[in-house]
Amino acid sequence: MKLLHTSDWHLGRAFHRVNMLGAQAEFIGHLVTTVREREVDAVVVSGDVYDRAVPPLAAVELFDDALHRLAALGVPTVMISGNHDSARRLGVGAGLIGRAGIHLRTEPSACGTPVVLADAHGDVALYGLPYLEPALVKDEFGVGRAGHEAVLAAAMDRVRADLATRARGTRSVVLAHAFVTGGEASDSERDITVGGVAAVPAGVFDGVDYVALGHLHGCQTITERVRYSGSPLPYSFSEAGHRKSMWLVDLDADGAVTAERVDCPVPRPLARLRGTLDDLLADPELSRHEDAWVEATLTDAVRPADPMARLAERFPHTLSLVFDPERAPGEPDVSYARRLAGRDDQQIAEDFVAHVRGAEPDERERTVLREAFDAVRADEAVREVAR
């Protein structure tokens, strides 16, 4: 069976101030063409179809167009909700839409109920695990402590239990939206940390033939059977080094996996430039970036006059301007942004306590801070669901 694995469309999202709806529509067209020309048997979409719980009308219309075009091809499609989606909104009409071959899996309780497809070698069971917010689903899965590993492990127990009841030789595919250990994040993904731990081990998914992951925006191979497709378009300059693509996955008669990357259309290349303003404007080596979306980091010791306007004369698609003055050796770095770079909310709060009090927080205080952050995230998740 030939599967096309994609995720993280983020319909309705902009790139800085650039409306990406046209590029997203071009991607949908490319997806449909790939399905037709490569004779794909099923499409799997691993979450974050939309960028927010209440998407703009234009994004909903584009999604509707995608569903109609996929259904017209007669190729089954399985989709799950991600942490950006409203599971309830995305799942509206799932039963009726399923009759057209578009299978929306947004209910945690249905993790163990697959979409069963068949080819010349027998059945393939596709299990959709929507994004599982631990604080909201821990009771459904009967886990004591709310954590991503615990709820995903419980969901996979249901998958394996169902698979055990099926005919010998049934092949299996799991769609999941999670941060799996070994994956490389970018600045584009929303934090899903709970209890100080966001990542889950790939071993949670043992026992199935292929795991189609969503959430991280870079196309990645965790193991030969566990892969991220990544987002089809860039949504931050941290993705400048990404090659945007989908996975074309072949499952043979025994469940062995062969995967090929299918490149996505590039609306405009990304470039991250660094140097003094005069150097960026004069360096002939940078001419190849003149048509790119540009993030410029200026290292001038003194902020130059009208830097954005001057950059735009050479790089008309400059979208982001960062100031990071080079300092003499031994000169203190007073940039607040640099001090916080790479630090999560918990670390920043602990540093603040240490700075104010003059002593690091003890383990009990760290636990209080962690529980406070978890409560805030859970409250945000509840509000997203209620929208």
KAZI-V749442 format. One record per helix or strand of 2 or more residues. SS is the DSSP state (H for helix, E for strand). FROM is the first residue (numbers start at 1). TO is the last residue. If there is no record, write none. Layout:
# KAZI-V749442
SS,FROM,TO / SS,FROM,TO
This chain:
# KAZI-V749442
E,2,6 / E,14,15 / E,18,19 / H,21,37 / E,42,46 / H,57,73 / E,76,80 / H,87,90 / H,94,98 / E,102,105 / H,108,110 / E,115,119 / E,122,129 / H,134,141 / H,148,164 / E,171,177 / E,179,180 / E,199,200 / H,202,205 / E,210,214 / E,220,223 / E,226,228 / H,237,239 / E,245,251 / E,257,263 / E,270,275 / H,277,282 / H,284,289 / E,293,298 / H,307,314 / E,318,323 / H,336,340 / H,345,357 / H,363,386
